[in-house]
Amino acid sequence: MPLRMPSGFSRVAGSDVIPASYGDWEKRLPHLCAFLCDCKWEDGSSKRPGKLSVWTGDGLWKGCLSLPAPAVVAFLAAQEPSALLMLMEKQLRDDSVDWRRSVAPAKNSTRRAGREG
């Protein structure tokens, strides 16, 4: 189930990525699976598989969807892990993800891990 590429971002050249299997998420989370596994956009152009990070904080389940190219991220939160995954599925399906450009930390940053700067 190919996804539409987020509007306003450039395409990537073809890659030699081997896609992962959807596994048993295919029936419940097909759009999230496509985001994470597929190597083509809806229009047939090349796509690098997306990434998913999940953690907890402030009493919530939090997640980050990211695409290496274009370099974009989206952050979401929900009360329960299954609600978080379903929110991701819904926003990917509805093409309503609030994508933001991913910004790499500055090379000359004075901020270091574990130290205020």
Buried (B, 14 or more C-beta within 10 A) or exposed (E): EBBEBBEEBEEBEEEEEEBEEBEEBBEEBBBBBBBBBBBBBEEEEBBBBBEBEEEEEEEBBBBBBBBBBBEBBBEBBBEEEEBBBBBBBEBBBEEEBEBEEBEEEEEEEEEEEEEEE
